[in-house]
Amino acid sequence: MIRLIVWLIVGYLLFRALKSWIRGGARPSGRVSRRAAGEVDDVMVKDPYCQAYFPERNGLPLEIDGQRLLFCSPECRDAYRRQRQAQRR
Ligand SMILES: [Zn+2]
């Protein structure tokens, strides 16, 4: 009976160790892939006005001459738009 309990405990510990090993093994790559996925989601784009890099999803889009530009802030977007309009004149 004790042997059975010991084997159960050993089996349980092995199962847990295996599980954590699988998780542990998957975790770094999972983190990496999550980070990579995050990077895919959060592509860093450059603000054409202030030259700052920011995640694309945080960007404020502005269409100028068929170009879709992304800005880090409304201030940059408006300033860039004004700059472009000033250049055109
Ligand atoms: Zn900016």
PDB file of the backbone (N, CA, C, O) and the ligand in Angstrom, with CONECT records:
HET     ZN  A 101       1
ATOM      1  N   MET A   1       0.833  -1.212   0.000  1.00  0.00           N
ATOM      2  CA  MET A   1       0.000   0.000   0.000  1.00  0.00           C
ATOM      3  C   MET A   1       0.862   1.254   0.000  1.00  0.00           C
ATOM      4  O   MET A   1       0.625   2.192  -0.760  1.00  0.00           O
ATOM      5  N   ILE A   2       1.869   1.248   0.872  1.00  0.00           N
ATOM      6  CA  ILE A   2       2.762   2.404   0.924  1.00  0.00           C
ATOM      7  C   ILE A   2       3.487   2.543  -0.415  1.00  0.00           C
ATOM      8  O   ILE A   2       3.660   3.647  -0.932  1.00  0.00           O
ATOM      9  N   ARG A   3       3.906   1.400  -0.966  1.00  0.00           N
ATOM     10  CA  ARG A   3       4.589   1.399  -2.257  1.00  0.00           C
ATOM     11  C   ARG A   3       3.714   2.049  -3.321  1.00  0.00           C
ATOM     12  O   ARG A   3       4.182   2.847  -4.134  1.00  0.00           O
ATOM     13  N   LEU A   4       2.452   1.696  -3.297  1.00  0.00           N
ATOM     14  CA  LEU A   4       1.504   2.242  -4.279  1.00  0.00           C
ATOM     15  C   LEU A   4       1.427   3.755  -4.137  1.00  0.00           C
ATOM     16  O   LEU A   4       1.446   4.490  -5.125  1.00  0.00           O
ATOM     17  N   ILE A   5       1.338   4.212  -2.876  1.00  0.00           N
ATOM     18  CA  ILE A   5       1.263   5.661  -2.619  1.00  0.00           C
ATOM     19  C   ILE A   5       2.543   6.337  -3.092  1.00  0.00           C
ATOM     20  O   ILE A   5       2.517   7.401  -3.712  1.00  0.00           O
ATOM     21  N   VAL A   6       3.689   5.674  -2.775  1.00  0.00           N
ATOM     22  CA  VAL A   6       4.977   6.232  -3.199  1.00  0.00           C
ATOM     23  C   VAL A   6       5.028   6.333  -4.718  1.00  0.00           C
ATOM     24  O   VAL A   6       5.444   7.349  -5.276  1.00  0.00           O
ATOM     25  N   TRP A   7       4.592   5.253  -5.381  1.00  0.00           N
ATOM     26  CA  TRP A   7       4.592   5.273  -6.851  1.00  0.00           C
ATOM     27  C   TRP A   7       3.655   6.336  -7.398  1.00  0.00           C
ATOM     28  O   TRP A   7       3.930   6.976  -8.413  1.00  0.00           O
ATOM     29  N   LEU A   8       2.528   6.508  -6.691  1.00  0.00           N
ATOM     30  CA  LEU A   8       1.576   7.540  -7.121  1.00  0.00           C
ATOM     31  C   LEU A   8       2.216   8.915  -6.997  1.00  0.00           C
ATOM     32  O   LEU A   8       2.102   9.768  -7.878  1.00  0.00           O
ATOM     33  N   ILE A   9       2.911   9.100  -5.839  1.00  0.00           N
ATOM     34  CA  ILE A   9       3.571  10.393  -5.609  1.00  0.00           C
ATOM     35  C   ILE A   9       4.671  10.608  -6.643  1.00  0.00           C
ATOM     36  O   ILE A   9       4.809  11.679  -7.234  1.00  0.00           O
ATOM     37  N   VAL A  10       5.454   9.534  -6.837  1.00  0.00           N
ATOM     38  CA  VAL A  10       6.550   9.632  -7.822  1.00  0.00           C
ATOM     39  C   VAL A  10       5.974   9.918  -9.208  1.00  0.00           C
ATOM     40  O   VAL A  10       6.465  10.767  -9.951  1.00  0.00           O
ATOM     41  N   GLY A  11       4.917   9.177  -9.523  1.00  0.00           N
ATOM     42  CA  GLY A  11       4.283   9.372 -10.826  1.00  0.00           C
ATOM     43  C   GLY A  11       3.739  10.785 -10.967  1.00  0.00           C
ATOM     44  O   GLY A  11       3.859  11.420 -12.014  1.00  0.00           O
ATOM     45  N   TYR A  12       3.132  11.258  -9.875  1.00  0.00           N
ATOM     46  CA  TYR A  12       2.564  12.603  -9.881  1.00  0.00           C
ATOM     47  C   TYR A  12       3.666  13.650 -10.046  1.00  0.00           C
ATOM     48  O   TYR A  12       3.539  14.607 -10.810  1.00  0.00           O
ATOM     49  N   LEU A  13       4.769  13.427  -9.290  1.00  0.00           N
ATOM     50  CA  LEU A  13       5.890  14.365  -9.380  1.00  0.00           C
ATOM     51  C   LEU A  13       6.515  14.342 -10.765  1.00  0.00           C
ATOM     52  O   LEU A  13       6.875  15.377 -11.325  1.00  0.00           O
ATOM     53  N   LEU A  14       6.636  13.125 -11.306  1.00  0.00           N
ATOM     54  CA  LEU A  14       7.171  13.004 -12.667  1.00  0.00           C
ATOM     55  C   LEU A  14       6.252  13.704 -13.663  1.00  0.00           C
ATOM     56  O   LEU A  14       6.699  14.405 -14.570  1.00  0.00           O
ATOM     57  N   PHE A  15       4.965  13.491 -13.463  1.00  0.00           N
ATOM     58  CA  PHE A  15       3.970  14.119 -14.336  1.00  0.00           C
ATOM     59  C   PHE A  15       4.078  15.642 -14.261  1.00  0.00           C
ATOM     60  O   PHE A  15       4.048  16.353 -15.265  1.00  0.00           O
ATOM     61  N   ARG A  16       4.205  16.106 -13.007  1.00  0.00           N
ATOM     62  CA  ARG A  16       4.333  17.560 -12.808  1.00  0.00           C
ATOM     63  C   ARG A  16       5.632  18.090 -13.409  1.00  0.00           C
ATOM     64  O   ARG A  16       5.677  19.140 -14.051  1.00  0.00           O
ATOM     65  N   ALA A  17       6.698  17.301 -13.165  1.00  0.00           N
ATOM     66  CA  ALA A  17       8.005  17.718 -13.687  1.00  0.00           C
ATOM     67  C   ALA A  17       7.961  17.761 -15.209  1.00  0.00           C
ATOM     68  O   ALA A  17       8.478  18.681 -15.843  1.00  0.00           O
ATOM     69  N   LEU A  18       7.324  16.731 -15.775  1.00  0.00           N
ATOM     70  CA  LEU A  18       7.213  16.666 -17.230  1.00  0.00           C
ATOM     71  C   LEU A  18       6.373  17.831 -17.750  1.00  0.00           C
ATOM     72  O   LEU A  18       6.691  18.466 -18.756  1.00  0.00           O
ATOM     73  N   LYS A  19       5.294  18.079 -17.023  1.00  0.00           N
ATOM     74  CA  LYS A  19       4.385  19.161 -17.416  1.00  0.00           C
ATOM     75  C   LYS A  19       5.104  20.506 -17.355  1.00  0.00           C
ATOM     76  O   LYS A  19       5.022  21.323 -18.272  1.00  0.00           O
ATOM     77  N   SER A  20       5.818  20.709 -16.232  1.00  0.00           N
ATOM     78  CA  SER A  20       6.525  21.983 -16.082  1.00  0.00           C
ATOM     79  C   SER A  20       7.685  22.070 -17.069  1.00  0.00           C
ATOM     80  O   SER A  20       8.062  23.149 -17.527  1.00  0.00           O
ATOM     81  N   TRP A  21       8.252  20.869 -17.389  1.00  0.00           N
ATOM     82  CA  TRP A  21       9.351  20.855 -18.360  1.00  0.00           C
ATOM     83  C   TRP A  21       8.817  21.233 -19.744  1.00  0.00           C
ATOM     84  O   TRP A  21       9.427  22.000 -20.489  1.00  0.00           O
ATOM     85  N   ILE A  22       7.638  20.653 -20.056  1.00  0.00           N
ATOM     86  CA  ILE A  22       7.026  20.982 -21.345  1.00  0.00           C
ATOM     87  C   ILE A  22       6.663  22.467 -21.367  1.00  0.00           C
ATOM     88  O   ILE A  22       6.926  23.185 -22.332  1.00  0.00           O
ATOM     89  N   ARG A  23       6.054  22.891 -20.271  1.00  0.00           N
ATOM     90  CA  ARG A  23       5.692  24.305 -20.176  1.00  0.00           C
ATOM     91  C   ARG A  23       6.932  25.187 -20.200  1.00  0.00           C
ATOM     92  O   ARG A  23       7.007  26.200 -20.895  1.00  0.00           O
ATOM     93  N   GLY A  24       7.941  24.728 -19.371  1.00  0.00           N
ATOM     94  CA  GLY A  24       9.178  25.495 -19.284  1.00  0.00           C
ATOM     95  C   GLY A  24       9.876  25.548 -20.626  1.00  0.00           C
ATOM     96  O   GLY A  24      10.446  26.567 -21.016  1.00  0.00           O
ATOM     97  N   GLY A  25       9.817  24.412 -21.330  1.00  0.00           N
ATOM     98  CA  GLY A  25      10.436  24.368 -22.646  1.00  0.00           C
ATOM     99  C   GLY A  25       9.676  25.219 -23.640  1.00  0.00           C
ATOM    100  O   GLY A  25      10.253  25.849 -24.526  1.00  0.00           O
ATOM    101  N   ALA A  26       8.351  25.220 -23.468  1.00  0.00           N
ATOM    102  CA  ALA A  26       7.537  25.988 -24.404  1.00  0.00           C
ATOM    103  C   ALA A  26       7.502  27.458 -24.013  1.00  0.00           C
ATOM    104  O   ALA A  26       7.247  28.336 -24.838  1.00  0.00           O
ATOM    105  N   ARG A  27       7.766  27.705 -22.724  1.00  0.00           N
ATOM    106  CA  ARG A  27       7.604  29.076 -22.242  1.00  0.00           C
ATOM    107  C   ARG A  27       8.554  30.077 -22.921  1.00  0.00           C
ATOM    108  O   ARG A  27       8.117  31.135 -23.372  1.00  0.00           O
ATOM    109  N   PRO A  28       9.851  29.745 -22.994  1.00  0.00           N
ATOM    110  CA  PRO A  28      10.716  30.739 -23.644  1.00  0.00           C
ATOM    111  C   PRO A  28      10.314  31.012 -25.086  1.00  0.00           C
ATOM    112  O   PRO A  28      10.242  32.160 -25.524  1.00  0.00           O
ATOM    113  N   SER A  29      10.048  29.911 -25.825  1.00  0.00           N
ATOM    114  CA  SER A  29       9.655  30.101 -27.219  1.00  0.00           C
ATOM    115  C   SER A  29       8.273  30.741 -27.271  1.00  0.00           C
ATOM    116  O   SER A  29       7.971  31.547 -28.151  1.00  0.00           O
ATOM    117  N   GLY A  30       7.430  30.356 -26.287  1.00  0.00           N
ATOM    118  CA  GLY A  30       6.105  30.973 -26.226  1.00  0.00           C
ATOM    119  C   GLY A  30       6.228  32.465 -25.996  1.00  0.00           C
ATOM    120  O   GLY A  30       5.543  33.275 -26.621  1.00  0.00           O
ATOM    121  N   ARG A  31       7.126  32.804 -25.078  1.00  0.00           N
ATOM    122  CA  ARG A  31       7.354  34.233 -24.817  1.00  0.00           C
ATOM    123  C   ARG A  31       7.915  34.910 -26.053  1.00  0.00           C
ATOM    124  O   ARG A  31       7.520  36.015 -26.423  1.00  0.00           O
ATOM    125  N   VAL A  32       8.847  34.209 -26.677  1.00  0.00           N
ATOM    126  CA  VAL A  32       9.475  34.787 -27.865  1.00  0.00           C
ATOM    127  C   VAL A  32       8.437  34.973 -28.956  1.00  0.00           C
ATOM    128  O   VAL A  32       8.357  36.020 -29.599  1.00  0.00           O
ATOM    129  N   SER A  33       7.621  33.896 -29.151  1.00  0.00           N
ATOM    130  CA  SER A  33       6.630  33.991 -30.218  1.00  0.00           C
ATOM    131  C   SER A  33       5.581  35.028 -29.840  1.00  0.00           C
ATOM    132  O   SER A  33       5.046  35.736 -30.694  1.00  0.00           O
ATOM    133  N   ARG A  34       5.296  35.103 -28.523  1.00  0.00           N
ATOM    134  CA  ARG A  34       4.334  36.114 -28.100  1.00  0.00           C
ATOM    135  C   ARG A  34       4.921  37.508 -28.351  1.00  0.00           C
ATOM    136  O   ARG A  34       4.246  38.431 -28.807  1.00  0.00           O
ATOM    137  N   ARG A  35       6.223  37.607 -28.027  1.00  0.00           N
ATOM    138  CA  ARG A  35       6.889  38.889 -28.278  1.00  0.00           C
ATOM    139  C   ARG A  35       6.945  39.174 -29.770  1.00  0.00           C
ATOM    140  O   ARG A  35       6.727  40.296 -30.228  1.00  0.00           O
ATOM    141  N   ALA A  36       7.251  38.094 -30.521  1.00  0.00           N
ATOM    142  CA  ALA A  36       7.324  38.253 -31.973  1.00  0.00           C
ATOM    143  C   ALA A  36       5.956  38.636 -32.499  1.00  0.00           C
ATOM    144  O   ALA A  36       5.822  39.505 -33.361  1.00  0.00           O
ATOM    145  N   ALA A  37       4.930  37.962 -31.957  1.00  0.00           N
ATOM    146  CA  ALA A  37       3.576  38.294 -32.374  1.00  0.00           C
ATOM    147  C   ALA A  37       3.259  39.731 -31.962  1.00  0.00           C
ATOM    148  O   ALA A  37       2.615  40.486 -32.690  1.00  0.00           O
ATOM    149  N   GLY A  38       3.739  40.077 -30.764  1.00  0.00           N
ATOM    150  CA  GLY A  38       3.543  41.444 -30.308  1.00  0.00           C
ATOM    151  C   GLY A  38       4.230  42.429 -31.223  1.00  0.00           C
ATOM    152  O   GLY A  38       3.721  43.513 -31.508  1.00  0.00           O
ATOM    153  N   GLU A  39       5.413  42.020 -31.681  1.00  0.00           N
ATOM    154  CA  GLU A  39       6.145  42.891 -32.597  1.00  0.00           C
ATOM    155  C   GLU A  39       5.421  43.004 -33.933  1.00  0.00           C
ATOM    156  O   GLU A  39       5.400  44.054 -34.575  1.00  0.00           O
ATOM    157  N   VAL A  40       4.821  41.863 -34.328  1.00  0.00           N
ATOM    158  CA  VAL A  40       4.067  41.897 -35.584  1.00  0.00           C
ATOM    159  C   VAL A  40       2.872  42.825 -35.421  1.00  0.00           C
ATOM    160  O   VAL A  40       2.538  43.603 -36.314  1.00  0.00           O
ATOM    161  N   ASP A  41       2.229  42.723 -34.241  1.00  0.00           N
ATOM    162  CA  ASP A  41       1.097  43.604 -33.972  1.00  0.00           C
ATOM    163  C   ASP A  41       1.571  45.043 -33.782  1.00  0.00           C
ATOM    164  O   ASP A  41       0.990  45.990 -34.312  1.00  0.00           O
ATOM    165  N   ASP A  42       2.651  45.171 -33.003  1.00  0.00           N
ATOM    166  CA  ASP A  42       3.176  46.492 -32.695  1.00  0.00           C
ATOM    167  C   ASP A  42       4.398  46.775 -33.553  1.00  0.00           C
ATOM    168  O   ASP A  42       5.516  46.868 -33.046  1.00  0.00           O
ATOM    169  N   VAL A  43       4.187  46.909 -34.812  1.00  0.00           N
ATOM    170  CA  VAL A  43       5.301  47.265 -35.683  1.00  0.00           C
ATOM    171  C   VAL A  43       5.718  48.684 -35.317  1.00  0.00           C
ATOM    172  O   VAL A  43       4.898  49.597 -35.220  1.00  0.00           O
ATOM    173  N   MET A  44       7.020  48.831 -35.119  1.00  0.00           N
ATOM    174  CA  MET A  44       7.508  50.153 -34.775  1.00  0.00           C
ATOM    175  C   MET A  44       7.621  50.975 -36.055  1.00  0.00           C
ATOM    176  O   MET A  44       8.287  50.589 -37.016  1.00  0.00           O
ATOM    177  N   VAL A  45       6.968  52.080 -36.032  1.00  0.00           N
ATOM    178  CA  VAL A  45       7.027  52.982 -37.193  1.00  0.00           C
ATOM    179  C   VAL A  45       7.616  54.315 -36.743  1.00  0.00           C
ATOM    180  O   VAL A  45       7.591  54.685 -35.569  1.00  0.00           O
ATOM    181  N   LYS A  46       8.138  55.002 -37.727  1.00  0.00           N
ATOM    182  CA  LYS A  46       8.815  56.263 -37.426  1.00  0.00           C
ATOM    183  C   LYS A  46       7.879  57.419 -37.731  1.00  0.00           C
ATOM    184  O   LYS A  46       7.257  57.490 -38.791  1.00  0.00           O
ATOM    185  N   ASP A  47       7.806  58.293 -36.795  1.00  0.00           N
ATOM    186  CA  ASP A  47       7.040  59.511 -36.989  1.00  0.00           C
ATOM    187  C   ASP A  47       7.808  60.377 -37.989  1.00  0.00           C
ATOM    188  O   ASP A  47       8.947  60.756 -37.716  1.00  0.00           O
ATOM    189  N   PRO A  48       7.218  60.696 -39.129  1.00  0.00           N
ATOM    190  CA  PRO A  48       7.976  61.481 -40.122  1.00  0.00           C
ATOM    191  C   PRO A  48       8.223  62.917 -39.672  1.00  0.00           C
ATOM    192  O   PRO A  48       9.043  63.627 -40.254  1.00  0.00           O
ATOM    193  N   TYR A  49       7.516  63.331 -38.646  1.00  0.00           N
ATOM    194  CA  TYR A  49       7.708  64.707 -38.187  1.00  0.00           C
ATOM    195  C   TYR A  49       8.788  64.804 -37.112  1.00  0.00           C
ATOM    196  O   TYR A  49       9.766  65.535 -37.268  1.00  0.00           O
ATOM    197  N   CYS A  50       8.602  64.063 -36.025  1.00  0.00           N
ATOM    198  CA  CYS A  50       9.552  64.184 -34.903  1.00  0.00           C
ATOM    199  C   CYS A  50      10.601  63.064 -34.913  1.00  0.00           C
ATOM    200  O   CYS A  50      11.476  63.030 -34.048  1.00  0.00           O
ATOM    201  N   GLN A  51      10.516  62.149 -35.887  1.00  0.00           N
ATOM    202  CA  GLN A  51      11.485  61.058 -36.070  1.00  0.00           C
ATOM    203  C   GLN A  51      11.468  60.060 -34.914  1.00  0.00           C
ATOM    204  O   GLN A  51      12.406  59.276 -34.770  1.00  0.00           O
ATOM    205  N   ALA A  52      10.443  60.073 -34.104  1.00  0.00           N
ATOM    206  CA  ALA A  52      10.360  59.142 -32.972  1.00  0.00           C
ATOM    207  C   ALA A  52       9.738  57.834 -33.440  1.00  0.00           C
ATOM    208  O   ALA A  52       8.882  57.822 -34.324  1.00  0.00           O
ATOM    209  N   TYR A  53      10.176  56.739 -32.840  1.00  0.00           N
ATOM    210  CA  TYR A  53       9.606  55.432 -33.137  1.00  0.00           C
ATOM    211  C   TYR A  53       8.520  55.124 -32.125  1.00  0.00           C
ATOM    212  O   TYR A  53       8.659  55.402 -30.934  1.00  0.00           O
ATOM    213  N   PHE A  54       7.438  54.545 -32.619  1.00  0.00           N
ATOM    214  CA  PHE A  54       6.313  54.208 -31.739  1.00  0.00           C
ATOM    215  C   PHE A  54       5.570  53.036 -32.358  1.00  0.00           C
ATOM    216  O   PHE A  54       5.684  52.793 -33.559  1.00  0.00           O
ATOM    217  N   PRO A  55       4.802  52.301 -31.540  1.00  0.00           N
ATOM    218  CA  PRO A  55       4.054  51.164 -32.095  1.00  0.00           C
ATOM    219  C   PRO A  55       2.996  51.638 -33.084  1.00  0.00           C
ATOM    220  O   PRO A  55       2.285  52.618 -32.861  1.00  0.00           O
ATOM    221  N   GLU A  56       2.928  50.900 -34.183  1.00  0.00           N
ATOM    222  CA  GLU A  56       2.024  51.292 -35.264  1.00  0.00           C
ATOM    223  C   GLU A  56       0.582  51.455 -34.783  1.00  0.00           C
ATOM    224  O   GLU A  56      -0.143  52.344 -35.229  1.00  0.00           O
ATOM    225  N   ARG A  57       0.184  50.570 -33.856  1.00  0.00           N
ATOM    226  CA  ARG A  57      -1.213  50.620 -33.421  1.00  0.00           C
ATOM    227  C   ARG A  57      -1.521  51.886 -32.634  1.00  0.00           C
ATOM    228  O   ARG A  57      -2.683  52.275 -32.514  1.00  0.00           O
ATOM    229  N   ASN A  58      -0.475  52.538 -32.091  1.00  0.00           N
ATOM    230  CA  ASN A  58      -0.686  53.789 -31.362  1.00  0.00           C
ATOM    231  C   ASN A  58      -0.625  54.995 -32.288  1.00  0.00           C
ATOM    232  O   ASN A  58      -0.847  56.133 -31.877  1.00  0.00           O
ATOM    233  N   GLY A  59      -0.319  54.715 -33.541  1.00  0.00           N
ATOM    234  CA  GLY A  59      -0.115  55.811 -34.479  1.00  0.00           C
ATOM    235  C   GLY A  59      -1.414  56.471 -34.901  1.00  0.00           C
ATOM    236  O   GLY A  59      -2.475  55.847 -34.937  1.00  0.00           O
ATOM    237  N   LEU A  60      -1.302  57.732 -35.212  1.00  0.00           N
ATOM    238  CA  LEU A  60      -2.440  58.477 -35.735  1.00  0.00           C
ATOM    239  C   LEU A  60      -2.263  58.576 -37.242  1.00  0.00           C
ATOM    240  O   LEU A  60      -1.306  59.188 -37.715  1.00  0.00           O
ATOM    241  N   PRO A  61      -3.171  57.984 -37.994  1.00  0.00           N
ATOM    242  CA  PRO A  61      -2.988  57.981 -39.444  1.00  0.00           C
ATOM    243  C   PRO A  61      -3.366  59.317 -40.079  1.00  0.00           C
ATOM    244  O   PRO A  61      -4.262  60.027 -39.624  1.00  0.00           O
ATOM    245  N   LEU A  62      -2.650  59.616 -41.133  1.00  0.00           N
ATOM    246  CA  LEU A  62      -2.965  60.815 -41.912  1.00  0.00           C
ATOM    247  C   LEU A  62      -2.662  60.499 -43.367  1.00  0.00           C
ATOM    248  O   LEU A  62      -1.588  59.992 -43.692  1.00  0.00           O
ATOM    249  N   GLU A  63      -3.603  60.798 -44.227  1.00  0.00           N
ATOM    250  CA  GLU A  63      -3.393  60.545 -45.648  1.00  0.00           C
ATOM    251  C   GLU A  63      -3.002  61.844 -46.328  1.00  0.00           C
ATOM    252  O   GLU A  63      -3.742  62.828 -46.319  1.00  0.00           O
ATOM    253  N   ILE A  64      -1.824  61.815 -46.911  1.00  0.00           N
ATOM    254  CA  ILE A  64      -1.335  62.977 -47.667  1.00  0.00           C
ATOM    255  C   ILE A  64      -0.866  62.475 -49.018  1.00  0.00           C
ATOM    256  O   ILE A  64      -0.001  61.602 -49.096  1.00  0.00           O
ATOM    257  N   ASP A  65      -1.436  63.025 -50.086  1.00  0.00           N
ATOM    258  CA  ASP A  65      -1.056  62.679 -51.461  1.00  0.00           C
ATOM    259  C   ASP A  65      -1.080  61.162 -51.681  1.00  0.00           C
ATOM    260  O   ASP A  65      -0.180  60.603 -52.308  1.00  0.00           O
ATOM    261  N   GLY A  66      -2.112  60.511 -51.162  1.00  0.00           N
ATOM    262  CA  GLY A  66      -2.244  59.072 -51.333  1.00  0.00           C
ATOM    263  C   GLY A  66      -1.342  58.259 -50.437  1.00  0.00           C
ATOM    264  O   GLY A  66      -1.392  57.029 -50.464  1.00  0.00           O
ATOM    265  N   GLN A  67      -0.525  58.915 -49.648  1.00  0.00           N
ATOM    266  CA  GLN A  67       0.375  58.239 -48.707  1.00  0.00           C
ATOM    267  C   GLN A  67      -0.314  58.162 -47.365  1.00  0.00           C
ATOM    268  O   GLN A  67      -0.923  59.129 -46.907  1.00  0.00           O
ATOM    269  N   ARG A  68      -0.211  56.996 -46.735  1.00  0.00           N
ATOM    270  CA  ARG A  68      -0.777  56.871 -45.400  1.00  0.00           C
ATOM    271  C   ARG A  68       0.374  56.950 -44.404  1.00  0.00           C
ATOM    272  O   ARG A  68       1.206  56.046 -44.320  1.00  0.00           O
ATOM    273  N   LEU A  69       0.405  58.018 -43.672  1.00  0.00           N
ATOM    274  CA  LEU A  69       1.473  58.229 -42.691  1.00  0.00           C
ATOM    275  C   LEU A  69       0.914  58.061 -41.296  1.00  0.00           C
ATOM    276  O   LEU A  69      -0.271  58.274 -41.040  1.00  0.00           O
ATOM    277  N   LEU A  70       1.806  57.671 -40.403  1.00  0.00           N
ATOM    278  CA  LEU A  70       1.409  57.493 -39.006  1.00  0.00           C
ATOM    279  C   LEU A  70       2.236  58.418 -38.129  1.00  0.00           C
ATOM    280  O   LEU A  70       3.444  58.573 -38.313  1.00  0.00           O
ATOM    281  N   PHE A  71       1.563  59.015 -37.188  1.00  0.00           N
ATOM    282  CA  PHE A  71       2.217  59.968 -36.288  1.00  0.00           C
ATOM    283  C   PHE A  71       2.028  59.548 -34.843  1.00  0.00           C
ATOM    284  O   PHE A  71       1.067  58.867 -34.486  1.00  0.00           O
ATOM    285  N   CYS A  72       2.985  59.979 -34.018  1.00  0.00           N
ATOM    286  CA  CYS A  72       2.949  59.587 -32.611  1.00  0.00           C
ATOM    287  C   CYS A  72       1.932  60.398 -31.832  1.00  0.00           C
ATOM    288  O   CYS A  72       1.447  59.950 -30.793  1.00  0.00           O
ATOM    289  N   SER A  73       1.608  61.567 -32.309  1.00  0.00           N
ATOM    290  CA  SER A  73       0.678  62.414 -31.561  1.00  0.00           C
ATOM    291  C   SER A  73      -0.072  63.330 -32.528  1.00  0.00           C
ATOM    292  O   SER A  73       0.389  63.583 -33.641  1.00  0.00           O
ATOM    293  N   PRO A  74      -1.220  63.817 -32.097  1.00  0.00           N
ATOM    294  CA  PRO A  74      -1.958  64.743 -32.975  1.00  0.00           C
ATOM    295  C   PRO A  74      -1.155  66.009 -33.274  1.00  0.00           C
ATOM    296  O   PRO A  74      -1.300  66.615 -34.335  1.00  0.00           O
ATOM    297  N   GLU A  75      -0.306  66.398 -32.319  1.00  0.00           N
ATOM    298  CA  GLU A  75       0.519  67.596 -32.525  1.00  0.00           C
ATOM    299  C   GLU A  75       1.439  67.396 -33.727  1.00  0.00           C
ATOM    300  O   GLU A  75       1.555  68.262 -34.593  1.00  0.00           O
ATOM    301  N   CYS A  76       2.096  66.219 -33.757  1.00  0.00           N
ATOM    302  CA  CYS A  76       3.003  65.923 -34.858  1.00  0.00           C
ATOM    303  C   CYS A  76       2.234  65.828 -36.165  1.00  0.00           C
ATOM    304  O   CYS A  76       2.686  66.318 -37.200  1.00  0.00           O
ATOM    305  N   ARG A  77       1.081  65.201 -36.109  1.00  0.00           N
ATOM    306  CA  ARG A  77       0.280  65.022 -37.319  1.00  0.00           C
ATOM    307  C   ARG A  77      -0.119  66.382 -37.888  1.00  0.00           C
ATOM    308  O   ARG A  77       0.015  66.638 -39.085  1.00  0.00           O
ATOM    309  N   ASP A  78      -0.605  67.235 -37.013  1.00  0.00           N
ATOM    310  CA  ASP A  78      -1.058  68.553 -37.475  1.00  0.00           C
ATOM    311  C   ASP A  78       0.119  69.395 -37.944  1.00  0.00           C
ATOM    312  O   ASP A  78       0.024  70.113 -38.940  1.00  0.00           O
ATOM    313  N   ALA A  79       1.227  69.301 -37.221  1.00  0.00           N
ATOM    314  CA  ALA A  79       2.418  70.072 -37.592  1.00  0.00           C
ATOM    315  C   ALA A  79       2.950  69.602 -38.945  1.00  0.00           C
ATOM    316  O   ALA A  79       3.356  70.405 -39.786  1.00  0.00           O
ATOM    317  N   TYR A  80       2.939  68.260 -39.135  1.00  0.00           N
ATOM    318  CA  TYR A  80       3.439  67.717 -40.397  1.00  0.00           C
ATOM    319  C   TYR A  80       2.522  68.122 -41.542  1.00  0.00           C
ATOM    320  O   TYR A  80       2.987  68.469 -42.628  1.00  0.00           O
ATOM    321  N   ARG A  81       1.237  68.076 -41.296  1.00  0.00           N
ATOM    322  CA  ARG A  81       0.266  68.450 -42.321  1.00  0.00           C
ATOM    323  C   ARG A  81       0.464  69.923 -42.710  1.00  0.00           C
ATOM    324  O   ARG A  81       0.423  70.284 -43.886  1.00  0.00           O
ATOM    325  N   ARG A  82       0.677  70.752 -41.699  1.00  0.00           N
ATOM    326  CA  ARG A  82       0.907  72.176 -41.950  1.00  0.00           C
ATOM    327  C   ARG A  82       2.203  72.368 -42.748  1.00  0.00           C
ATOM    328  O   ARG A  82       2.280  73.179 -43.670  1.00  0.00           O
ATOM    329  N   GLN A  83       3.216  71.587 -42.353  1.00  0.00           N
ATOM    330  CA  GLN A  83       4.506  71.666 -43.034  1.00  0.00           C
ATOM    331  C   GLN A  83       4.362  71.295 -44.512  1.00  0.00           C
ATOM    332  O   GLN A  83       4.887  71.972 -45.397  1.00  0.00           O
ATOM    333  N   ARG A  84       3.640  70.204 -44.750  1.00  0.00           N
ATOM    334  CA  ARG A  84       3.445  69.735 -46.120  1.00  0.00           C
ATOM    335  C   ARG A  84       2.674  70.754 -46.926  1.00  0.00           C
ATOM    336  O   ARG A  84       2.990  71.012 -48.088  1.00  0.00           O
ATOM    337  N   GLN A  85       1.656  71.336 -46.304  1.00  0.00           N
ATOM    338  CA  GLN A  85       0.836  72.326 -47.005  1.00  0.00           C
ATOM    339  C   GLN A  85       1.678  73.566 -47.309  1.00  0.00           C
ATOM    340  O   GLN A  85       1.535  74.192 -48.359  1.00  0.00           O
ATOM    341  N   ALA A  86       2.551  73.902 -46.373  1.00  0.00           N
ATOM    342  CA  ALA A  86       3.429  75.066 -46.561  1.00  0.00           C
ATOM    343  C   ALA A  86       4.420  74.809 -47.697  1.00  0.00           C
ATOM    344  O   ALA A  86       4.740  75.713 -48.469  1.00  0.00           O
ATOM    345  N   GLN A  87       4.906  73.555 -47.792  1.00  0.00           N
ATOM    346  CA  GLN A  87       5.847  73.184 -48.853  1.00  0.00           C
ATOM    347  C   GLN A  87       5.183  73.253 -50.222  1.00  0.00           C
ATOM    348  O   GLN A  87       5.806  73.624 -51.217  1.00  0.00           O
ATOM    349  N   ARG A  88       3.915  72.891 -50.248  1.00  0.00           N
ATOM    350  CA  ARG A  88       3.198  72.824 -51.523  1.00  0.00           C
ATOM    351  C   ARG A  88       3.019  74.226 -52.112  1.00  0.00           C
ATOM    352  O   ARG A  88       3.004  74.408 -53.329  1.00  0.00           O
ATOM    353  N   ARG A  89       2.884  75.210 -51.221  1.00  0.00           N
ATOM    354  CA  ARG A  89       2.623  76.558 -51.719  1.00  0.00           C
ATOM    355  C   ARG A  89       3.867  77.176 -52.336  1.00  0.00           C
ATOM    356  O   ARG A  89       3.823  78.313 -52.806  1.00  0.00           O
TER     357      ARG A  89
HETATM  358 ZN    ZN A 101       5.872  62.719 -33.200  1.00  0.00          ZN2+
END
